[in-house]
Amino acid sequence: MKFELQRLLKRDSFGRVELVRSSPSDAGGAAGMLAIRRVACGGSLPGSALVARLLLNREARALERLGAAPAQDSVPRILERRPDSLLREYVDGVPLSETEALPVDFFERLAELVAEVHARGVCHNDLHKEQNVLVGTDGRPWLVDFQLASVHQGDSRARRTRCREDLRHVEKHRRRYMRTGREPAGLELDLSRVEPLKRSLAARWWRRSVKPVYVFVTRRLLSTRDGEARRRSDGPFPRWTPALGPRRR
């Protein structure tokens, strides 16, 4: 199946992300199917293409592991994999940072989805970014961008730590979107009765030792900012819509 470029969505030091559409002849004469193509071509920095391919392989491995999981309903499928590119399903939705409406139980559904992903031995490891959580047209959560995901065989301390970190970030988003003045009517979040969020030892080490170097490299040397899609603290925050309820099996 051939795909034609529709729009460049993102370009950084590791490559580019494109919105593509299948040619009409490959779609039975229809307008064509939309898809997302990640191209690991690297940038001007020496070795960036190699790093980009390693990240591409991590994403492909995670999505392949999730291919037969119930969570696949909310994780895009791989359509085509090549050494330097990955074609995946297009998700009709918007990032959490841009949505104008959220179901009142959105974060409960998001936590369930993340738990399903964990049950298949995959940890996302990048859920602090609001743009990696999409809100579908039906209001349900989707997870995208598995470049930093890890795949685990069986249980281990590393897996348990990463699972806790994923769920901690879900809770951080929930608190931010539902704090006093933003919460749905009758669902005020009483933080005094909720156990404080605690970073793991690995997360604390990253924040104090690695993150300053990471920020210097990405923002000063590569001129990129991973956190640019976070919703502004002064809003506007989304309006609340009726609950979704658990996904049917």
BELVENBEL-V695898 format. One record per run of one state. SS is the DSSP state (alpha for helix, beta for strand, coil for the rest). FROM is the first residue (numbers start at 1). TO is the last residue. Records with the same first field share a line. If there is no record, write none. Layout:
# BELVENBEL-V695898
SS = FROM-TO ; FROM-TO
This chain:
# BELVENBEL-V695898
coil = 1-2 ; 13-14 ; 23-23 ; 28-33 ; 40-47 ; 69-69 ; 76-77 ; 83-84 ; 90-92 ; 96-100 ; 104-105 ; 120-121 ; 124-129 ; 137-140 ; 144-149 ; 152-156 ; 179-190 ; 194-200 ; 222-238 ; 242-249
beta = 3-12 ; 15-22 ; 34-39 ; 75-75 ; 78-82 ; 85-89 ; 93-95 ; 101-103 ; 122-123 ; 133-136 ; 141-143 ; 150-151 ; 239-241
alpha = 24-27 ; 48-68 ; 70-74 ; 106-119 ; 130-132 ; 157-178 ; 191-193 ; 201-221
